[in-house]
Amino acid sequence: MFEGRYKSCLVKEDSYFLQTSRYIHLNPVEAGMVKYPEEYRWSSYRTMIGLSDDKITMVSKTLAYFKNNSVMRYREFVADTGHKYIMQEQKDGRMIEDDAMWLPW
């Protein structure tokens, strides 16, 4: 919280939106706070995958990017930080001038 200035950027592209969603949901895992994203109770991930309803997350907007609005496909997307997404993550990282933030885990 006290490490640096607040930083924000406009999310204009669909791919950047999805990468941002993945990054947010995997942050507690990367920080070693939990083993799986659904274990972090202050995240919208539990609502995204249907384990709870926080009454504010618009699940349909994110799931619309996946065939048949599939929760399973979204879960696979979040979990798959492997080869097929590395190039896009590096491109998106350059968009906000912070490549380290977008390194795949």
Secondary structure, 3 states (H helix, E strand, C coil): CCCCCCCCCCCCCHHHHHHHHHHHHHHHHHCCCCCCHHHCCCCCHHHHCCCCCCCCCCHHHHHCCCHHHCHHHHHHHHHCCCHHHHHHHHHHHHHCCCHHHHCCC
